[in-house]
């Protein structure tokens, strides 16, 4: 007779610089772990299919749609959420640029956009418009038309 699969598992990971050890259900999505178990509600739940990008976080430095990963898959990883961007409450230059360039309207896509754009700027400090658009193509925005978002990212990167 086969053993039943484990219903929960202990995981250990770093979230925004804080070490976390917690028991999670084996089937728990990473986005729900972040929002419901850790209380970090800046990561939004959008489509639950990986299409909208509202749930984008950094997993070991790479942008990942957290609705497409299980919490147990993050065991041993370093996660950064939108709450982890601002150091000591000071907005990052990118967050400031989103405000200055009116790159947020309803704000629903903003956390995912910020996380994707941050990953781009960490890899490519001076991206072209084409590189910005490519990096953000997995994030949907229904309010801004993307123009102001792209302008904000380019303003931070200093490439025109």
C-alpha positions, 0 to 999 in steps of 0.5 A: 500500500502506498503512503498518502502524500504529505499534506503539509511541510515545514519550510524555511526561507528569507522574506524581505530580509527576515528569516521565516520558518513555517508549516504550510500545506503542500498545495498552498500557492506562494501568493497565498502564503505571502498574502495570507500567512505572512500578511504582505498584501502588497503582492496582489492576486489577479488572474491566478493563471500567470497572465496578469503579473499582479503577483510578481515577486523576486525569488532568488533575485528573479521575477516570478509570478507567485500564483504559479508556484507553490510555497513549498517550492520556495523552501530555502529561497530568498523572496523579495516582495514590493514591501521589501523595495523601500528601505526604512520607509523611503521610496526607491527612485523607481517608486518615486518615478511611478508617482512623478510620471503618473504611472499608477492609476488604480494601482492594482498592477503597480506592485507587479510592475514595480517588481518586474521593472526593479529586476530589469534595472538591477540587470540592465541599469540603463534600459532602452524603451524596447528593453523596458517594454519587453521586461514588462510584457508579462504584466497587464495594466488596464488603466495607463496604456503603459506609456507612463510606466515605460517613461518612469522606468526609463527616467530612472535608468537614464536611457531615452 
